[in-house]
Amino acid sequence: MTTSITDIRTRVRLLLRDSAGSPVTFTDAVVDDAVRHALEDISNSIPNVTDTTITLAAAGREIALTGLAVMAITEVVWPYVTSPEQWPRNLVAGFRLIFKSAAPYLFLSSLDGSQPQAGDKVRVWYASMHTLSGLAGAGATTLPVDLEGLLVIGASGYAAIG
């Protein structure tokens, strides 16, 4: 079972002794805002690390990370060979995350001046904010179960001082 904002709201209200049998002190909007703050705090300390493979449409060192909510890039493999997966991997030593008009781009640099070509595959591991199903339109929960208690405590604190 995936934990959702509804589950976390219930746990936050229990901790705050704001049960359904009494007049609600903490509205859904207040609790959701508190959960967002706590989830951001957790994500900044223990981000959701995932990966994606990008097939390049054009040659170049700047690779648009369109559609990815990237906080940081942790590892890059180029060229990425998928069948069979090459080992050892071609880890890129020189890369950085840049933003252009608030859009994330991966910038690759190499000592020999080579650059990715159209059709090349690049595998990128990146850190992003955790999501909670039903919160801010998220369809899935990425927060590990063992961090849910921390989320509830943090959200309860934010709600209580808000």
Backbone as CSV, one residue per row, in Angstrom:
resi,resn,N_x,N_y,N_z,CA_x,CA_y,CA_z,C_x,C_y,C_z
1,MET,0.838,-1.180,0.000,0.000,0.000,0.000,0.884,1.244,0.000
2,THR,0.547,2.183,-0.840,1.295,3.431,-0.926,0.704,4.453,0.026
3,THR,1.561,5.089,0.782,1.124,6.136,1.692,0.754,7.368,0.888
4,SER,-0.339,8.025,1.285,-0.801,9.215,0.578,-0.924,10.380,1.551
5,ILE,-1.240,11.543,1.019,-1.439,12.719,1.863,-2.561,12.483,2.858
6,THR,-3.582,11.723,2.479,-4.694,11.425,3.393,-4.191,10.675,4.619
7,ASP,-3.315,9.695,4.413,-2.750,8.927,5.529,-1.918,9.829,6.444
8,ILE,-1.100,10.676,5.847,-0.232,11.546,6.637,-1.056,12.586,7.391
9,ARG,-2.096,13.139,6.752,-2.982,14.091,7.449,-3.558,13.463,8.712
10,THR,-4.026,12.236,8.586,-4.611,11.530,9.735,-3.590,11.395,10.854
11,ARG,-2.373,10.996,10.511,-1.326,10.816,11.529,-0.915,12.142,12.160
12,VAL,-0.850,13.214,11.353,-0.505,14.539,11.891,-1.588,14.985,12.867
13,ARG,-2.836,14.833,12.469,-3.942,15.249,13.348,-3.968,14.434,14.636
14,LEU,-3.654,13.164,14.561,-3.582,12.347,15.779,-2.498,12.868,16.713
15,LEU,-1.348,13.180,16.164,-0.248,13.692,16.980,-0.602,15.045,17.589
16,LEU,-1.361,15.853,16.861,-1.766,17.175,17.353,-3.056,17.118,18.194
17,ARG,-3.571,15.920,18.381,-4.826,15.712,19.117,-5.969,16.534,18.513
18,ASP,-6.030,16.503,17.194,-7.045,17.222,16.431,-7.901,16.177,15.726
19,SER,-8.685,15.427,16.517,-9.419,14.284,15.973,-10.692,14.714,15.268
20,ALA,-11.237,13.781,14.496,-12.441,14.047,13.714,-13.666,14.267,14.613
21,GLY,-13.643,13.774,15.849,-14.781,13.922,16.751,-14.922,15.317,17.339
22,SER,-13.902,16.117,17.240,-13.953,17.468,17.782,-13.873,18.472,16.630
23,PRO,-14.169,19.735,16.895,-14.017,20.722,15.818,-12.564,20.720,15.316
24,VAL,-12.411,20.726,14.016,-11.079,20.656,13.412,-10.362,21.995,13.582
25,THR,-9.198,21.935,14.221,-8.384,23.128,14.414,-7.472,23.341,13.213
26,PHE,-6.963,22.243,12.689,-6.007,22.300,11.590,-6.692,21.834,10.303
27,THR,-6.977,22.769,9.423,-7.631,22.443,8.156,-6.698,21.624,7.261
28,ASP,-7.278,21.017,6.232,-6.454,20.273,5.273,-5.399,21.179,4.652
29,ALA,-5.766,22.420,4.355,-4.807,23.349,3.742,-3.636,23.620,4.674
30,VAL,-3.903,23.792,5.963,-2.835,24.045,6.937,-1.942,22.814,7.067
31,VAL,-2.562,21.647,7.180,-1.781,20.408,7.325,-0.971,20.141,6.055
32,ASP,-1.584,20.323,4.893,-0.863,20.089,3.631,0.337,21.019,3.498
33,ASP,0.161,22.286,3.881,1.275,23.229,3.822,2.394,22.792,4.772
34,ALA,2.024,22.333,5.957,3.013,21.854,6.926,3.736,20.610,6.395
35,VAL,2.996,19.715,5.752,3.598,18.508,5.171,4.571,18.903,4.060
36,ARG,4.195,19.874,3.219,5.097,20.343,2.152,6.413,20.858,2.729
37,HIS,6.319,21.639,3.793,7.544,22.168,4.429,8.415,21.038,4.974
38,ALA,7.803,20.109,5.681,8.557,19.000,6.262,9.152,18.100,5.179
39,LEU,8.396,17.870,4.108,8.886,17.044,3.009,10.071,17.715,2.313
40,GLU,10.014,19.034,2.197,11.136,19.778,1.615,12.381,19.653,2.500
41,ASP,12.202,19.771,3.818,13.333,19.619,4.740,13.973,18.235,4.603
42,ILE,13.131,17.200,4.570,13.641,15.832,4.435,14.365,15.683,3.095
43,SER,13.763,16.196,2.030,14.354,16.072,0.689,15.694,16.775,0.581
44,ASN,15.846,17.890,1.281,17.123,18.595,1.252,18.213,17.817,1.967
45,SER,17.846,16.985,2.929,18.828,16.171,3.662,19.006,14.786,3.051
46,ILE,17.895,14.192,2.657,17.894,12.828,2.110,17.053,12.847,0.835
47,PRO,17.615,13.322,-0.275,16.805,13.463,-1.495,16.426,12.128,-2.118
48,ASN,15.473,12.202,-3.006,15.088,11.051,-3.815,16.088,10.967,-4.967
49,VAL,16.875,9.905,-5.015,17.853,9.736,-6.096,17.312,8.693,-7.062
50,THR,17.228,9.090,-8.313,16.713,8.211,-9.357,17.544,8.412,-10.613
51,ASP,17.236,7.668,-11.648,18.010,7.823,-12.877,17.094,7.831,-14.085
52,THR,17.637,8.337,-15.166,16.934,8.346,-16.441,17.951,8.188,-17.553
53,THR,17.505,7.670,-18.666,18.352,7.559,-19.852,17.807,8.497,-20.911
54,ILE,18.682,9.310,-21.475,18.296,10.294,-22.479,18.967,9.922,-23.792
55,THR,18.175,9.835,-24.864,18.724,9.653,-26.205,18.792,11.032,-26.834
56,LEU,19.984,11.426,-27.225,20.206,12.787,-27.711,19.689,12.991,-29.125
57,ALA,18.956,14.084,-29.292,18.423,14.438,-30.609,19.468,15.167,-31.443
58,ALA,20.414,15.810,-30.767,21.449,16.577,-31.474,22.764,16.457,-30.722
59,ALA,23.848,16.757,-31.410,25.168,16.736,-30.778,25.318,17.958,-29.884
60,GLY,26.165,17.827,-28.852,26.459,18.976,-28.006,26.745,18.595,-26.575
61,ARG,27.386,19.517,-25.867,27.746,19.304,-24.463,26.614,19.653,-23.505
62,GLU,25.694,20.510,-23.939,24.577,20.910,-23.090,23.376,20.041,-23.415
63,ILE,22.901,19.346,-22.390,21.801,18.404,-22.570,20.629,18.876,-21.724
64,ALA,19.522,19.185,-22.383,18.325,19.631,-21.666,17.764,18.483,-20.840
65,LEU,17.450,18.778,-19.604,16.851,17.792,-18.708,15.354,18.101,-18.574
66,THR,14.721,18.233,-19.711,13.315,18.616,-19.800,12.431,17.657,-19.010
67,GLY,11.578,18.242,-18.184,10.620,17.444,-17.431,11.158,16.842,-16.141
68,LEU,12.429,17.074,-15.831,13.007,16.523,-14.610,13.111,17.616,-13.551
69,ALA,12.659,17.331,-12.356,12.774,18.276,-11.234,14.091,17.990,-10.522
70,VAL,15.163,18.482,-11.072,16.517,18.146,-10.626,17.011,19.123,-9.559
71,MET,17.489,18.570,-8.434,18.156,19.373,-7.408,19.675,19.298,-7.585
72,ALA,20.147,18.127,-7.982,21.581,17.893,-8.154,21.768,16.672,-9.041
73,ILE,22.919,16.591,-9.686,23.272,15.419,-10.482,24.366,14.682,-9.725
74,THR,24.189,13.383,-9.562,25.151,12.617,-8.774,26.111,11.789,-9.626
75,GLU,25.665,11.364,-10.812,26.518,10.526,-11.655,26.022,10.586,-13.095
76,VAL,26.965,10.521,-14.040,26.625,10.532,-15.457,27.449,9.462,-16.162
77,VAL,26.788,8.693,-17.040,27.473,7.708,-17.873,27.236,8.090,-19.338
78,TRP,28.356,8.253,-20.083,28.283,8.533,-21.514,29.545,8.023,-22.186
79,PRO,29.441,7.348,-23.285,28.197,6.861,-23.867,27.645,5.709,-23.043
80,TYR,26.321,5.637,-22.995,25.653,4.582,-22.235,25.217,3.504,-23.217
81,VAL,25.761,2.320,-23.030,25.448,1.181,-23.888,24.484,0.288,-23.121
82,THR,23.308,0.050,-23.709,22.256,-0.653,-22.975,22.212,-2.152,-23.208
83,SER,22.694,-2.614,-24.333,22.531,-4.032,-24.618,23.803,-4.611,-25.222
84,PRO,24.580,-5.396,-24.549,24.526,-5.564,-23.101,25.121,-4.336,-22.411
85,GLU,24.683,-4.109,-21.172,25.190,-2.950,-20.452,26.705,-3.081,-20.279
86,GLN,27.412,-2.042,-20.648,28.873,-2.047,-20.613,29.376,-1.958,-19.178
87,TRP,30.396,-2.741,-18.892,31.035,-2.674,-17.578,32.525,-2.770,-17.767
88,PRO,33.358,-1.962,-17.176,32.938,-0.882,-16.290,32.228,0.219,-17.073
89,ARG,31.395,0.955,-16.357,30.629,2.020,-16.991,31.542,3.175,-17.412
90,ASN,31.095,3.920,-18.389,31.829,5.091,-18.879,31.440,6.310,-18.044
91,LEU,31.924,6.357,-16.822,31.579,7.481,-15.944,32.195,8.769,-16.466
92,VAL,31.391,9.827,-16.499,31.868,11.136,-16.933,32.469,11.834,-15.724
93,ALA,33.719,12.246,-15.845,34.400,12.904,-14.727,34.019,14.380,-14.628
94,GLY,33.774,15.026,-15.746,33.492,16.452,-15.739,32.065,16.758,-16.148
95,PHE,31.204,17.032,-15.189,29.836,17.431,-15.499,29.362,18.418,-14.448
96,ARG,28.376,19.214,-14.837,27.761,20.104,-13.863,26.332,20.392,-14.279
97,LEU,25.551,20.795,-13.313,24.159,21.167,-13.530,24.099,22.672,-13.695
98,ILE,23.489,23.125,-14.778,23.305,24.556,-14.995,21.819,24.814,-15.250
99,PHE,21.406,26.043,-15.029,20.016,26.415,-15.275,19.984,27.570,-16.259
100,LYS,19.116,27.449,-17.253,18.891,28.518,-18.226,17.407,28.822,-18.193
101,SER,17.082,30.049,-17.834,15.672,30.443,-17.708,14.911,29.445,-16.838
102,ALA,15.526,29.051,-15.732,14.972,28.129,-14.735,14.848,26.686,-15.227
103,ALA,15.323,26.378,-16.426,15.281,25.011,-16.942,16.632,24.334,-16.700
104,PRO,16.621,23.069,-16.200,17.883,22.387,-15.916,18.552,21.821,-17.169
105,TYR,19.871,21.961,-17.199,20.701,21.410,-18.271,21.889,20.704,-17.644
106,LEU,22.282,19.614,-18.257,23.504,18.911,-17.893,24.582,19.405,-18.844
107,PHE,25.707,19.853,-18.290,26.831,20.297,-19.110,27.958,19.301,-18.917
108,LEU,28.413,18.694,-20.013,29.507,17.724,-19.970,30.789,18.364,-20.478
109,SER,31.881,18.058,-19.810,33.183,18.507,-20.305,34.113,17.306,-20.319
110,SER,35.047,17.324,-21.251,36.007,16.217,-21.327,37.385,16.783,-21.629
111,LEU,38.394,16.078,-21.183,39.768,16.528,-21.393,40.166,16.485,-22.862
112,ASP,39.617,15.514,-23.590,40.007,15.373,-24.992,39.130,16.175,-25.950
113,GLY,38.147,16.915,-25.423,37.312,17.765,-26.257,36.166,17.047,-26.946
114,SER,35.993,15.755,-26.679,34.897,15.031,-27.320,33.561,15.465,-26.722
115,GLN,32.514,15.273,-27.501,31.183,15.622,-27.018,30.177,14.617,-27.542
116,PRO,29.043,14.483,-26.841,28.012,13.550,-27.292,27.497,13.902,-28.688
117,GLN,27.095,12.881,-29.408,26.574,13.039,-30.762,25.090,12.658,-30.796
118,ALA,24.402,13.100,-31.824,22.994,12.746,-31.999,22.854,11.229,-31.988
119,GLY,21.884,10.735,-31.253,21.659,9.297,-31.139,22.356,8.648,-29.954
120,ASP,23.360,9.333,-29.375,24.032,8.795,-28.190,23.047,8.718,-27.026
121,LYS,23.299,7.775,-26.149,22.511,7.668,-24.920,23.361,8.149,-23.750
122,VAL,22.732,8.900,-22.862,23.376,9.387,-21.646,22.502,8.951,-20.484
123,ARG,23.105,8.290,-19.503,22.355,7.899,-18.305,22.739,8.850,-17.186
124,VAL,21.726,9.420,-16.537,21.932,10.444,-15.522,21.261,10.016,-14.226
125,TRP,22.031,10.033,-13.138,21.477,9.826,-11.799,21.346,11.213,-11.181
126,TYR,20.179,11.504,-10.621,19.943,12.836,-10.085,19.119,12.796,-8.807
127,ALA,19.278,13.863,-8.029,18.535,14.023,-6.784,17.364,14.956,-7.036
128,SER,16.227,14.617,-6.451,15.041,15.453,-6.572,14.264,15.417,-5.264
129,MET,13.262,16.278,-5.185,12.407,16.312,-4.003,11.586,15.024,-3.940
130,HIS,11.312,14.574,-2.729,10.398,13.448,-2.567,8.988,13.902,-2.874
131,THR,8.155,12.953,-3.257,6.750,13.239,-3.504,5.890,12.390,-2.577
132,LEU,4.664,12.864,-2.385,3.689,12.159,-1.562,2.401,12.117,-2.363
133,SER,1.907,10.941,-2.635,0.718,10.770,-3.456,-0.422,11.670,-2.973
134,GLY,-0.947,12.470,-3.897,-2.058,13.356,-3.584,-1.652,14.744,-3.121
135,LEU,-0.390,14.948,-2.830,0.096,16.268,-2.403,0.656,16.997,-3.610
136,ALA,0.155,18.175,-3.876,0.618,18.999,-4.999,0.541,18.255,-6.325
137,GLY,-0.487,17.436,-6.478,-0.717,16.727,-7.736,0.151,15.502,-7.966
138,ALA,0.927,15.096,-6.971,1.798,13.922,-7.138,0.960,12.651,-7.254
139,GLY,1.333,11.814,-8.208,0.623,10.559,-8.407,1.240,9.392,-7.664
140,ALA,2.454,9.588,-7.150,3.168,8.500,-6.473,3.904,9.047,-5.256
141,THR,4.236,8.150,-4.350,5.015,8.486,-3.166,6.418,7.936,-3.343
142,THR,7.418,8.815,-3.172,8.811,8.365,-3.264,9.482,8.328,-1.889
143,LEU,8.831,8.901,-0.892,9.408,8.928,0.457,9.466,7.512,1.018
144,PRO,10.642,7.065,1.469,10.732,5.728,2.063,9.863,5.621,3.318
145,VAL,9.305,4.458,3.528,8.417,4.212,4.667,9.101,4.561,5.986
146,ASP,10.388,4.283,6.103,11.078,4.547,7.365,11.267,6.037,7.656
147,LEU,10.927,6.917,6.712,10.998,8.364,6.951,9.624,8.992,7.187
148,GLU,8.576,8.189,7.118,7.227,8.721,7.305,7.027,9.300,8.708
149,GLY,7.561,8.652,9.714,7.438,9.161,11.083,8.082,10.535,11.226
150,LEU,9.226,10.696,10.606,9.915,11.988,10.624,9.070,13.045,9.922
151,LEU,8.433,12.673,8.819,7.554,13.588,8.097,6.384,14.009,8.978
152,VAL,5.781,13.073,9.676,4.638,13.369,10.550,5.055,14.303,11.689
153,ILE,6.178,14.031,12.309,6.659,14.879,13.404,6.973,16.282,12.891
154,GLY,7.686,16.368,11.768,8.023,17.675,11.201,6.792,18.456,10.796
155,ALA,5.844,17.781,10.135,4.607,18.448,9.715,3.795,18.901,10.927
156,SER,3.769,18.098,11.960,3.044,18.489,13.179,3.659,19.744,13.796
157,GLY,4.969,19.801,13.799,5.647,20.976,14.321,5.338,22.218,13.499
158,TYR,5.414,22.075,12.172,5.097,23.215,11.302,3.642,23.667,11.486
159,ALA,2.727,22.715,11.590,1.312,23.070,11.764,1.097,23.772,13.093
160,ALA,1.769,23.298,14.147,1.573,23.864,15.484,2.094,25.306,15.565
161,ILE,3.170,25.615,14.850,3.712,26.979,14.943,3.122,27.908,13.885
162,GLY,2.395,27.295,12.905,1.849,28.085,11.793,0.656,28.827,12.192
